Amino acid sequence: MGRVEFLRLFFRLGIRCLTLTWNHRNELADGVGVGEAAGGLTEAGKTIVAECERLGLAVDVSHLSERSFWDVMQVARKPVFASHSNFRALCDHPRNLTDEQAKAIAQQGGIICLTFVPTFVGSGLSDWVRHYRHGVQLVGEKALGLGSDFDGCTNPVVPDAAGFPQLAAALREAGISRPALRQLFHANLLRYFRRILPAG
């Protein structure tokens, strides 16, 4: 871990995004599971972030401790994204983003992908819609995407991709426009990755 040679190998094999940690501590950073004693991005982590940007890999800030998150935001020169996180203001879980974190991602040109994990959302689909509306008010329609995490939880509030029409219908009932849905379901992430990934 922490060696740029491995990252370059992963890139040659087709990897195009990197989650720096999964809740715990590794050579790159501390995750949210470390708790109040969590540190931030290590020197190896800073090197890996810089190499990701040089190669054209998207840096994923989901799972990071708050200190690690802010360290990434300080050293990153390209937009980052949160692959599967919601808003702590609506669901007080450490894996969710604070409003300040969300604003920082959006101001940099990054994307927040809202997950369907029940413990990050609330009791159901209507709560997910509330997260989306909160995000629109906070950072705007163009900074939001879908980050399902279907394989990372049980009983997601949208059960699988076959539930996307139901999700779209719930959003339309909440007054969300069709152009906004288009941005949420694909256009925002396409724009983001076209900016990050190498040409060709």
mmCIF file of the C-alpha atoms, coordinates in Angstrom:
data_MODEL
# 
_entry.id   MODEL 
# 
loop_
_atom_site.group_PDB 
_atom_site.id 
_atom_site.type_symbol 
_atom_site.label_atom_id 
_atom_site.label_alt_id 
_atom_site.label_comp_id 
_atom_site.label_asym_id 
_atom_site.label_entity_id 
_atom_site.label_seq_id 
_atom_site.pdbx_PDB_ins_code 
_atom_site.Cartn_x 
_atom_site.Cartn_y 
_atom_site.Cartn_z 
_atom_site.occupancy 
_atom_site.B_iso_or_equiv 
_atom_site.pdbx_formal_charge 
_atom_site.auth_seq_id 
_atom_site.auth_comp_id 
_atom_site.auth_asym_id 
_atom_site.auth_atom_id 
_atom_site.pdbx_PDB_model_num 
ATOM 1   C CA . MET A 1 1   ? 0.000   0.000  0.000   1.00 0.00 ? 1   MET A CA 1 
ATOM 2   C CA . GLY A 1 2   ? 1.002   3.596  -0.475  1.00 0.00 ? 2   GLY A CA 1 
ATOM 3   C CA . ARG A 1 3   ? 3.340   2.812  -3.401  1.00 0.00 ? 3   ARG A CA 1 
ATOM 4   C CA . VAL A 1 4   ? 2.829   4.728  -6.610  1.00 0.00 ? 4   VAL A CA 1 
ATOM 5   C CA . GLU A 1 5   ? 4.040   1.731  -8.653  1.00 0.00 ? 5   GLU A CA 1 
ATOM 6   C CA . PHE A 1 6   ? 0.920   -0.193 -7.615  1.00 0.00 ? 6   PHE A CA 1 
ATOM 7   C CA . LEU A 1 7   ? -1.293  2.749  -8.482  1.00 0.00 ? 7   LEU A CA 1 
ATOM 8   C CA . ARG A 1 8   ? 0.255   2.958  -11.936 1.00 0.00 ? 8   ARG A CA 1 
ATOM 9   C CA . LEU A 1 9   ? -0.315  -0.770 -12.392 1.00 0.00 ? 9   LEU A CA 1 
ATOM 10  C CA . PHE A 1 10  ? -3.962  -0.452 -11.339 1.00 0.00 ? 10  PHE A CA 1 
ATOM 11  C CA . PHE A 1 11  ? -4.352  2.408  -13.802 1.00 0.00 ? 11  PHE A CA 1 
ATOM 12  C CA . ARG A 1 12  ? -2.947  0.285  -16.646 1.00 0.00 ? 12  ARG A CA 1 
ATOM 13  C CA . LEU A 1 13  ? -5.432  -2.433 -15.670 1.00 0.00 ? 13  LEU A CA 1 
ATOM 14  C CA . GLY A 1 14  ? -8.319  0.025  -16.097 1.00 0.00 ? 14  GLY A CA 1 
ATOM 15  C CA . ILE A 1 15  ? -8.973  1.397  -12.596 1.00 0.00 ? 15  ILE A CA 1 
ATOM 16  C CA . ARG A 1 16  ? -10.228 4.981  -12.855 1.00 0.00 ? 16  ARG A CA 1 
ATOM 17  C CA . CYS A 1 17  ? -11.122 5.976  -9.281  1.00 0.00 ? 17  CYS A CA 1 
ATOM 18  C CA . LEU A 1 18  ? -9.629  5.393  -5.852  1.00 0.00 ? 18  LEU A CA 1 
ATOM 19  C CA . THR A 1 19  ? -11.313 5.344  -2.455  1.00 0.00 ? 19  THR A CA 1 
ATOM 20  C CA . LEU A 1 20  ? -8.502  6.242  -0.061  1.00 0.00 ? 20  LEU A CA 1 
ATOM 21  C CA . THR A 1 21  ? -9.682  4.117  2.860   1.00 0.00 ? 21  THR A CA 1 
ATOM 22  C CA . TRP A 1 22  ? -12.622 2.070  4.105   1.00 0.00 ? 22  TRP A CA 1 
ATOM 23  C CA . ASN A 1 23  ? -13.621 3.448  7.526   1.00 0.00 ? 23  ASN A CA 1 
ATOM 24  C CA . HIS A 1 24  ? -10.385 2.400  9.226   1.00 0.00 ? 24  HIS A CA 1 
ATOM 25  C CA . ARG A 1 25  ? -6.727  3.478  9.204   1.00 0.00 ? 25  ARG A CA 1 
ATOM 26  C CA . ASN A 1 26  ? -4.328  2.525  6.458   1.00 0.00 ? 26  ASN A CA 1 
ATOM 27  C CA . GLU A 1 27  ? -1.066  3.871  5.040   1.00 0.00 ? 27  GLU A CA 1 
ATOM 28  C CA . LEU A 1 28  ? -2.896  6.684  3.241   1.00 0.00 ? 28  LEU A CA 1 
ATOM 29  C CA . ALA A 1 29  ? -5.427  8.099  5.691   1.00 0.00 ? 29  ALA A CA 1 
ATOM 30  C CA . ASP A 1 30  ? -7.739  7.575  8.651   1.00 0.00 ? 30  ASP A CA 1 
ATOM 31  C CA . GLY A 1 31  ? -11.357 6.674  8.065   1.00 0.00 ? 31  GLY A CA 1 
ATOM 32  C CA . VAL A 1 32  ? -14.512 7.639  9.929   1.00 0.00 ? 32  VAL A CA 1 
ATOM 33  C CA . GLY A 1 33  ? -14.416 4.431  11.966  1.00 0.00 ? 33  GLY A CA 1 
ATOM 34  C CA . VAL A 1 34  ? -11.325 5.544  13.865  1.00 0.00 ? 34  VAL A CA 1 
ATOM 35  C CA . GLY A 1 35  ? -13.509 7.951  15.849  1.00 0.00 ? 35  GLY A CA 1 
ATOM 36  C CA . GLU A 1 36  ? -12.519 11.122 17.654  1.00 0.00 ? 36  GLU A CA 1 
ATOM 37  C CA . ALA A 1 37  ? -8.839  10.159 17.654  1.00 0.00 ? 37  ALA A CA 1 
ATOM 38  C CA . ALA A 1 38  ? -8.765  10.025 13.838  1.00 0.00 ? 38  ALA A CA 1 
ATOM 39  C CA . GLY A 1 39  ? -5.842  11.646 12.138  1.00 0.00 ? 39  GLY A CA 1 
ATOM 40  C CA . GLY A 1 40  ? -5.640  12.868 8.588   1.00 0.00 ? 40  GLY A CA 1 
ATOM 41  C CA . LEU A 1 41  ? -3.949  12.188 5.289   1.00 0.00 ? 41  LEU A CA 1 
ATOM 42  C CA . THR A 1 42  ? -0.443  10.743 5.604   1.00 0.00 ? 42  THR A CA 1 
ATOM 43  C CA . GLU A 1 43  ? 2.535   11.797 3.504   1.00 0.00 ? 43  GLU A CA 1 
ATOM 44  C CA . ALA A 1 44  ? 1.993   8.624  1.469   1.00 0.00 ? 44  ALA A CA 1 
ATOM 45  C CA . GLY A 1 45  ? -1.633  9.647  1.066   1.00 0.00 ? 45  GLY A CA 1 
ATOM 46  C CA . LYS A 1 46  ? -0.638  13.067 -0.249  1.00 0.00 ? 46  LYS A CA 1 
ATOM 47  C CA . THR A 1 47  ? 1.681   11.398 -2.760  1.00 0.00 ? 47  THR A CA 1 
ATOM 48  C CA . ILE A 1 48  ? -1.086  9.064  -3.920  1.00 0.00 ? 48  ILE A CA 1 
ATOM 49  C CA . VAL A 1 49  ? -3.580  11.919 -4.351  1.00 0.00 ? 49  VAL A CA 1 
ATOM 50  C CA . ALA A 1 50  ? -1.051  13.806 -6.481  1.00 0.00 ? 50  ALA A CA 1 
ATOM 51  C CA . GLU A 1 51  ? -0.355  10.690 -8.572  1.00 0.00 ? 51  GLU A CA 1 
ATOM 52  C CA . CYS A 1 52  ? -4.075  10.052 -9.049  1.00 0.00 ? 52  CYS A CA 1 
ATOM 53  C CA . GLU A 1 53  ? -4.427  13.540 -10.448 1.00 0.00 ? 53  GLU A CA 1 
ATOM 54  C CA . ARG A 1 54  ? -1.398  13.117 -12.705 1.00 0.00 ? 54  ARG A CA 1 
ATOM 55  C CA . LEU A 1 55  ? -2.646  9.811  -14.107 1.00 0.00 ? 55  LEU A CA 1 
ATOM 56  C CA . GLY A 1 56  ? -6.325  10.752 -14.348 1.00 0.00 ? 56  GLY A CA 1 
ATOM 57  C CA . LEU A 1 57  ? -7.957  8.807  -11.508 1.00 0.00 ? 57  LEU A CA 1 
ATOM 58  C CA . ALA A 1 58  ? -10.869 10.288 -9.600  1.00 0.00 ? 58  ALA A CA 1 
ATOM 59  C CA . VAL A 1 59  ? -10.242 10.641 -5.859  1.00 0.00 ? 59  VAL A CA 1 
ATOM 60  C CA . ASP A 1 60  ? -13.141 9.387  -3.722  1.00 0.00 ? 60  ASP A CA 1 
ATOM 61  C CA . VAL A 1 61  ? -13.547 11.009 -0.290  1.00 0.00 ? 61  VAL A CA 1 
ATOM 62  C CA . SER A 1 62  ? -16.315 8.743  1.041   1.00 0.00 ? 62  SER A CA 1 
ATOM 63  C CA . HIS A 1 63  ? -15.243 6.836  4.199   1.00 0.00 ? 63  HIS A CA 1 
ATOM 64  C CA . LEU A 1 64  ? -12.612 9.424  5.204   1.00 0.00 ? 64  LEU A CA 1 
ATOM 65  C CA . SER A 1 65  ? -12.422 10.944 8.665   1.00 0.00 ? 65  SER A CA 1 
ATOM 66  C CA . GLU A 1 66  ? -13.204 14.650 8.700   1.00 0.00 ? 66  GLU A CA 1 
ATOM 67  C CA . ARG A 1 67  ? -9.553  15.523 9.219   1.00 0.00 ? 67  ARG A CA 1 
ATOM 68  C CA . SER A 1 68  ? -8.527  13.287 6.311   1.00 0.00 ? 68  SER A CA 1 
ATOM 69  C CA . PHE A 1 69  ? -11.248 14.853 4.173   1.00 0.00 ? 69  PHE A CA 1 
ATOM 70  C CA . TRP A 1 70  ? -10.022 18.388 4.818   1.00 0.00 ? 70  TRP A CA 1 
ATOM 71  C CA . ASP A 1 71  ? -6.419  17.332 4.214   1.00 0.00 ? 71  ASP A CA 1 
ATOM 72  C CA . VAL A 1 72  ? -7.466  15.975 0.812   1.00 0.00 ? 72  VAL A CA 1 
ATOM 73  C CA . MET A 1 73  ? -9.287  19.190 -0.002  1.00 0.00 ? 73  MET A CA 1 
ATOM 74  C CA . GLN A 1 74  ? -6.174  21.151 0.878   1.00 0.00 ? 74  GLN A CA 1 
ATOM 75  C CA . VAL A 1 75  ? -3.826  19.197 -1.388  1.00 0.00 ? 75  VAL A CA 1 
ATOM 76  C CA . ALA A 1 76  ? -6.176  18.301 -4.274  1.00 0.00 ? 76  ALA A CA 1 
ATOM 77  C CA . ARG A 1 77  ? -5.782  20.348 -7.421  1.00 0.00 ? 77  ARG A CA 1 
ATOM 78  C CA . LYS A 1 78  ? -8.616  18.651 -9.316  1.00 0.00 ? 78  LYS A CA 1 
ATOM 79  C CA . PRO A 1 79  ? -12.246 18.039 -8.277  1.00 0.00 ? 79  PRO A CA 1 
ATOM 80  C CA . VAL A 1 80  ? -12.884 15.081 -5.974  1.00 0.00 ? 80  VAL A CA 1 
ATOM 81  C CA . PHE A 1 81  ? -16.099 13.149 -5.501  1.00 0.00 ? 81  PHE A CA 1 
ATOM 82  C CA . ALA A 1 82  ? -17.980 11.381 -2.727  1.00 0.00 ? 82  ALA A CA 1 
ATOM 83  C CA . SER A 1 83  ? -19.023 8.081  -4.278  1.00 0.00 ? 83  SER A CA 1 
ATOM 84  C CA . HIS A 1 84  ? -21.707 7.159  -1.724  1.00 0.00 ? 84  HIS A CA 1 
ATOM 85  C CA . SER A 1 85  ? -22.477 9.650  1.043   1.00 0.00 ? 85  SER A CA 1 
ATOM 86  C CA . ASN A 1 86  ? -25.541 11.649 2.081   1.00 0.00 ? 86  ASN A CA 1 
ATOM 87  C CA . PHE A 1 87  ? -26.078 14.670 4.336   1.00 0.00 ? 87  PHE A CA 1 
ATOM 88  C CA . ARG A 1 88  ? -25.403 14.609 8.053   1.00 0.00 ? 88  ARG A CA 1 
ATOM 89  C CA . ALA A 1 89  ? -27.785 17.528 8.590   1.00 0.00 ? 89  ALA A CA 1 
ATOM 90  C CA . LEU A 1 90  ? -30.651 15.126 7.789   1.00 0.00 ? 90  LEU A CA 1 
ATOM 91  C CA . CYS A 1 91  ? -29.196 11.852 9.092   1.00 0.00 ? 91  CYS A CA 1 
ATOM 92  C CA . ASP A 1 92  ? -26.544 12.144 11.784  1.00 0.00 ? 92  ASP A CA 1 
ATOM 93  C CA . HIS A 1 93  ? -24.209 9.347  10.735  1.00 0.00 ? 93  HIS A CA 1 
ATOM 94  C CA . PRO A 1 94  ? -20.423 9.830  10.560  1.00 0.00 ? 94  PRO A CA 1 
ATOM 95  C CA . ARG A 1 95  ? -20.338 8.453  7.007   1.00 0.00 ? 95  ARG A CA 1 
ATOM 96  C CA . ASN A 1 96  ? -22.513 11.329 5.834   1.00 0.00 ? 96  ASN A CA 1 
ATOM 97  C CA . LEU A 1 97  ? -21.122 14.710 4.829   1.00 0.00 ? 97  LEU A CA 1 
ATOM 98  C CA . THR A 1 98  ? -21.488 17.884 6.806   1.00 0.00 ? 98  THR A CA 1 
ATOM 99  C CA . ASP A 1 99  ? -22.869 20.834 4.883   1.00 0.00 ? 99  ASP A CA 1 
ATOM 100 C CA . GLU A 1 100 ? -19.397 22.398 4.959   1.00 0.00 ? 100 GLU A CA 1 
ATOM 101 C CA . GLN A 1 101 ? -17.858 19.310 3.387   1.00 0.00 ? 101 GLN A CA 1 
ATOM 102 C CA . ALA A 1 102 ? -20.544 19.191 0.702   1.00 0.00 ? 102 ALA A CA 1 
ATOM 103 C CA . LYS A 1 103 ? -20.013 22.843 -0.163  1.00 0.00 ? 103 LYS A CA 1 
ATOM 104 C CA . ALA A 1 104 ? -16.258 22.331 -0.412  1.00 0.00 ? 104 ALA A CA 1 
ATOM 105 C CA . ILE A 1 105 ? -16.695 19.452 -2.873  1.00 0.00 ? 105 ILE A CA 1 
ATOM 106 C CA . ALA A 1 106 ? -19.127 21.425 -5.027  1.00 0.00 ? 106 ALA A CA 1 
ATOM 107 C CA . GLN A 1 107 ? -17.080 24.631 -4.992  1.00 0.00 ? 107 GLN A CA 1 
ATOM 108 C CA . GLN A 1 108 ? -14.149 22.634 -6.351  1.00 0.00 ? 108 GLN A CA 1 
ATOM 109 C CA . GLY A 1 109 ? -16.302 21.233 -9.156  1.00 0.00 ? 109 GLY A CA 1 
ATOM 110 C CA . GLY A 1 110 ? -16.791 17.809 -7.614  1.00 0.00 ? 110 GLY A CA 1 
ATOM 111 C CA . ILE A 1 111 ? -19.830 15.548 -7.269  1.00 0.00 ? 111 ILE A CA 1 
ATOM 112 C CA . ILE A 1 112 ? -21.726 14.150 -4.267  1.00 0.00 ? 112 ILE A CA 1 
ATOM 113 C CA . CYS A 1 113 ? -23.308 10.785 -5.087  1.00 0.00 ? 113 CYS A CA 1 
ATOM 114 C CA . LEU A 1 114 ? -26.230 10.016 -2.798  1.00 0.00 ? 114 LEU A CA 1 
ATOM 115 C CA . THR A 1 115 ? -26.423 6.464  -1.502  1.00 0.00 ? 115 THR A CA 1 
ATOM 116 C CA . PHE A 1 116 ? -29.412 4.244  -0.782  1.00 0.00 ? 116 PHE A CA 1 
ATOM 117 C CA . VAL A 1 117 ? -27.970 2.755  2.460   1.00 0.00 ? 117 VAL A CA 1 
ATOM 118 C CA . PRO A 1 118 ? -30.831 2.987  5.002   1.00 0.00 ? 118 PRO A CA 1 
ATOM 119 C CA . THR A 1 119 ? -28.616 3.990  7.935   1.00 0.00 ? 119 THR A CA 1 
ATOM 120 C CA . PHE A 1 120 ? -27.351 6.968  5.898   1.00 0.00 ? 120 PHE A CA 1 
ATOM 121 C CA . VAL A 1 121 ? -30.775 7.948  4.559   1.00 0.00 ? 121 VAL A CA 1 
ATOM 122 C CA . GLY A 1 122 ? -33.555 7.427  7.097   1.00 0.00 ? 122 GLY A CA 1 
ATOM 123 C CA . SER A 1 123 ? -36.633 5.263  6.960   1.00 0.00 ? 123 SER A CA 1 
ATOM 124 C CA . GLY A 1 124 ? -37.365 5.132  3.244   1.00 0.00 ? 124 GLY A CA 1 
ATOM 125 C CA . LEU A 1 125 ? -37.544 6.607  -0.229  1.00 0.00 ? 125 LEU A CA 1 
ATOM 126 C CA . SER A 1 126 ? -39.205 9.839  0.919   1.00 0.00 ? 126 SER A CA 1 
ATOM 127 C CA . ASP A 1 127 ? -36.195 10.482 3.158   1.00 0.00 ? 127 ASP A CA 1 
ATOM 128 C CA . TRP A 1 128 ? -33.862 9.974  0.202   1.00 0.00 ? 128 TRP A CA 1 
ATOM 129 C CA . VAL A 1 129 ? -35.836 12.596 -1.705  1.00 0.00 ? 129 VAL A CA 1 
ATOM 130 C CA . ARG A 1 130 ? -35.328 14.929 1.269   1.00 0.00 ? 130 ARG A CA 1 
ATOM 131 C CA . HIS A 1 131 ? -31.559 14.382 0.996   1.00 0.00 ? 131 HIS A CA 1 
ATOM 132 C CA . TYR A 1 132 ? -31.698 15.237 -2.688  1.00 0.00 ? 132 TYR A CA 1 
ATOM 133 C CA . ARG A 1 133 ? -33.711 18.412 -2.081  1.00 0.00 ? 133 ARG A CA 1 
ATOM 134 C CA . HIS A 1 134 ? -31.335 19.413 0.718   1.00 0.00 ? 134 HIS A CA 1 
ATOM 135 C CA . GLY A 1 135 ? -28.438 18.910 -1.676  1.00 0.00 ? 135 GLY A CA 1 
ATOM 136 C CA . VAL A 1 136 ? -30.060 21.044 -4.346  1.00 0.00 ? 136 VAL A CA 1 
ATOM 137 C CA . GLN A 1 137 ? -30.579 23.878 -1.863  1.00 0.00 ? 137 GLN A CA 1 
ATOM 138 C CA . LEU A 1 138 ? -27.046 23.492 -0.533  1.00 0.00 ? 138 LEU A CA 1 
ATOM 139 C CA . VAL A 1 139 ? -24.877 22.927 -3.610  1.00 0.00 ? 139 VAL A CA 1 
ATOM 140 C CA . GLY A 1 140 ? -27.175 22.969 -6.655  1.00 0.00 ? 140 GLY A CA 1 
ATOM 141 C CA . GLU A 1 141 ? -28.457 20.353 -9.100  1.00 0.00 ? 141 GLU A CA 1 
ATOM 142 C CA . LYS A 1 142 ? -25.161 20.012 -10.981 1.00 0.00 ? 142 LYS A CA 1 
ATOM 143 C CA . ALA A 1 143 ? -23.208 18.747 -7.956  1.00 0.00 ? 143 ALA A CA 1 
ATOM 144 C CA . LEU A 1 144 ? -25.351 15.655 -7.280  1.00 0.00 ? 144 LEU A CA 1 
ATOM 145 C CA . GLY A 1 145 ? -25.368 12.107 -8.616  1.00 0.00 ? 145 GLY A CA 1 
ATOM 146 C CA . LEU A 1 146 ? -26.427 8.574  -7.722  1.00 0.00 ? 146 LEU A CA 1 
ATOM 147 C CA . GLY A 1 147 ? -24.157 6.465  -5.496  1.00 0.00 ? 147 GLY A CA 1 
ATOM 148 C CA . SER A 1 148 ? -26.241 3.411  -4.809  1.00 0.00 ? 148 SER A CA 1 
ATOM 149 C CA . ASP A 1 149 ? -23.951 1.048  -2.833  1.00 0.00 ? 149 ASP A CA 1 
ATOM 150 C CA . PHE A 1 150 ? -26.266 -1.837 -3.759  1.00 0.00 ? 150 PHE A CA 1 
ATOM 151 C CA . ASP A 1 151 ? -23.561 -4.366 -2.873  1.00 0.00 ? 151 ASP A CA 1 
ATOM 152 C CA . GLY A 1 152 ? -22.658 -2.738 0.440   1.00 0.00 ? 152 GLY A CA 1 
ATOM 153 C CA . CYS A 1 153 ? -25.848 -2.973 2.476   1.00 0.00 ? 153 CYS A CA 1 
ATOM 154 C CA . THR A 1 154 ? -29.076 -4.895 3.035   1.00 0.00 ? 154 THR A CA 1 
ATOM 155 C CA . ASN A 1 155 ? -32.513 -3.496 2.213   1.00 0.00 ? 155 ASN A CA 1 
ATOM 156 C CA . PRO A 1 156 ? -31.434 -0.323 0.370   1.00 0.00 ? 156 PRO A CA 1 
ATOM 157 C CA . VAL A 1 157 ? -34.213 2.256  0.045   1.00 0.00 ? 157 VAL A CA 1 
ATOM 158 C CA . VAL A 1 158 ? -34.080 1.644  -3.724  1.00 0.00 ? 158 VAL A CA 1 
ATOM 159 C CA . PRO A 1 159 ? -33.653 -2.145 -3.958  1.00 0.00 ? 159 PRO A CA 1 
ATOM 160 C CA . ASP A 1 160 ? -31.757 -2.308 -7.265  1.00 0.00 ? 160 ASP A CA 1 
ATOM 161 C CA . ALA A 1 161 ? -31.454 -0.575 -10.627 1.00 0.00 ? 161 ALA A CA 1 
ATOM 162 C CA . ALA A 1 162 ? -34.914 -1.838 -11.568 1.00 0.00 ? 162 ALA A CA 1 
ATOM 163 C CA . GLY A 1 163 ? -36.220 0.580  -8.919  1.00 0.00 ? 163 GLY A CA 1 
ATOM 164 C CA . PHE A 1 164 ? -34.909 3.663  -10.733 1.00 0.00 ? 164 PHE A CA 1 
ATOM 165 C CA . PRO A 1 165 ? -38.260 4.390  -12.422 1.00 0.00 ? 165 PRO A CA 1 
ATOM 166 C CA . GLN A 1 166 ? -39.872 4.409  -8.969  1.00 0.00 ? 166 GLN A CA 1 
ATOM 167 C CA . LEU A 1 167 ? -37.151 6.782  -7.741  1.00 0.00 ? 167 LEU A CA 1 
ATOM 168 C CA . ALA A 1 168 ? -37.685 9.068  -10.737 1.00 0.00 ? 168 ALA A CA 1 
ATOM 169 C CA . ALA A 1 169 ? -41.443 9.049  -10.124 1.00 0.00 ? 169 ALA A CA 1 
ATOM 170 C CA . ALA A 1 170 ? -40.960 9.980  -6.463  1.00 0.00 ? 170 ALA A CA 1 
ATOM 171 C CA . LEU A 1 171 ? -38.700 12.856 -7.461  1.00 0.00 ? 171 LEU A CA 1 
ATOM 172 C CA . ARG A 1 172 ? -41.167 14.069 -10.090 1.00 0.00 ? 172 ARG A CA 1 
ATOM 173 C CA . GLU A 1 173 ? -43.960 13.973 -7.480  1.00 0.00 ? 173 GLU A CA 1 
ATOM 174 C CA . ALA A 1 174 ? -41.735 16.152 -5.297  1.00 0.00 ? 174 ALA A CA 1 
ATOM 175 C CA . GLY A 1 175 ? -41.584 18.731 -8.095  1.00 0.00 ? 175 GLY A CA 1 
ATOM 176 C CA . ILE A 1 176 ? -38.172 17.871 -9.529  1.00 0.00 ? 176 ILE A CA 1 
ATOM 177 C CA . SER A 1 177 ? -37.934 18.744 -13.218 1.00 0.00 ? 177 SER A CA 1 
ATOM 178 C CA . ARG A 1 178 ? -36.994 16.337 -15.978 1.00 0.00 ? 178 ARG A CA 1 
ATOM 179 C CA . PRO A 1 179 ? -33.776 18.259 -16.800 1.00 0.00 ? 179 PRO A CA 1 
ATOM 180 C CA . ALA A 1 180 ? -32.769 17.992 -13.132 1.00 0.00 ? 180 ALA A CA 1 
ATOM 181 C CA . LEU A 1 181 ? -33.440 14.244 -13.211 1.00 0.00 ? 181 LEU A CA 1 
ATOM 182 C CA . ARG A 1 182 ? -31.263 13.905 -16.290 1.00 0.00 ? 182 ARG A CA 1 
ATOM 183 C CA . GLN A 1 183 ? -28.421 15.628 -14.470 1.00 0.00 ? 183 GLN A CA 1 
ATOM 184 C CA . LEU A 1 184 ? -28.857 13.471 -11.361 1.00 0.00 ? 184 LEU A CA 1 
ATOM 185 C CA . PHE A 1 185 ? -29.116 10.125 -13.169 1.00 0.00 ? 185 PHE A CA 1 
ATOM 186 C CA . HIS A 1 186 ? -26.197 10.517 -15.555 1.00 0.00 ? 186 HIS A CA 1 
ATOM 187 C CA . ALA A 1 187 ? -25.219 13.935 -16.935 1.00 0.00 ? 187 ALA A CA 1 
ATOM 188 C CA . ASN A 1 188 ? -23.417 15.275 -13.862 1.00 0.00 ? 188 ASN A CA 1 
ATOM 189 C CA . LEU A 1 189 ? -21.214 12.216 -13.422 1.00 0.00 ? 189 LEU A CA 1 
ATOM 190 C CA . LEU A 1 190 ? -20.445 12.067 -17.136 1.00 0.00 ? 190 LEU A CA 1 
ATOM 191 C CA . ARG A 1 191 ? -19.324 15.685 -17.056 1.00 0.00 ? 191 ARG A CA 1 
ATOM 192 C CA . TYR A 1 192 ? -17.231 15.082 -13.941 1.00 0.00 ? 192 TYR A CA 1 
ATOM 193 C CA . PHE A 1 193 ? -15.418 12.016 -15.257 1.00 0.00 ? 193 PHE A CA 1 
ATOM 194 C CA . ARG A 1 194 ? -14.813 13.616 -18.643 1.00 0.00 ? 194 ARG A CA 1 
ATOM 195 C CA . ARG A 1 195 ? -13.006 16.374 -16.760 1.00 0.00 ? 195 ARG A CA 1 
ATOM 196 C CA . ILE A 1 196 ? -10.942 13.971 -14.632 1.00 0.00 ? 196 ILE A CA 1 
ATOM 197 C CA . LEU A 1 197 ? -10.146 11.025 -16.886 1.00 0.00 ? 197 LEU A CA 1 
ATOM 198 C CA . PRO A 1 198 ? -7.363  11.229 -19.461 1.00 0.00 ? 198 PRO A CA 1 
ATOM 199 C CA . ALA A 1 199 ? -8.382  12.025 -23.012 1.00 0.00 ? 199 ALA A CA 1 
ATOM 200 C CA . GLY A 1 200 ? -8.603  9.137  -25.431 1.00 0.00 ? 200 GLY A CA 1 
# 
